[in-house]
């Protein structure tokens, strides 16, 4: 009998990750005798860990905070999204070579497809934040065909850098311009850590947003961030951060275990219950 396939998630810390719950659910659902294991890897141990993936008996795995950028530099090959975003979250071996992909952008796009169908017709997008997560989100928006993406960040220089990196279709704007920017925004996305449990709320006034606007947050602890609550109160369509987490996991599972899994309401309910239990 073939050995069970083993995949991992490496991060530092990694105890809070919900990915084992997601992949564990799919392994059970498909009756696959595989494993998906948490591995805490300190930053200075990442290169050694990645060099020994095969020897450790793994077929591949996920990379999470704070290793995504370094992993992109350590792989032998990476997909186009990882190259553009400069970060890798999914690893596998091909002919003994370490390959990396970034599935965050694709996961965000799939989450919007599910919760806000037609989002690619939203017109103007405004993205709050200009860090690593923002790079994936802006890439997802350009892949969806959006060509007026406005980036607003506390540190304006980072917004300029990101807009520059994307080129045509993206622009950087000072925070003071946000009210004006919102007045014709069809899709607003928070990629900052504001609104996350333990951080302050994202203090922005949504009043200028048009009634058809969609508001998305990539924060999923809590699931209903103050930003999403304010958007719901105004009757706007909202997209929470859990969809991106669930959808980014699909292609990794398929690579490691050979079955393309589905993001279902049952899976979502399982993760929501876990988040409510221990945020
Ligand atoms: P990630 O990879 O999760 O995006 P990051 O690269 O550290 O993490 O970026 C965090 C983002 O949240 C940045 O846009 C950051 O703004 P700065 O570039 O000005 O640091 C934003 N952010 C974090 N704390 C913030 C705060 N208190 N107010 C506004 N923006 C904040």
Boltz pocket constraint, residues with backbone or C-beta under 6 A from the ligand:
constraints:
  - pocket:
      binder: B
      contacts: [[A, 128], [A, 129], [A, 130], [A, 131], [A, 132], [A, 133], [A, 134], [A, 153], [A, 154], [A, 155], [A, 156], [A, 158], [A, 191], [A, 192], [A, 193], [A, 194]]
      max_distance: 6.0
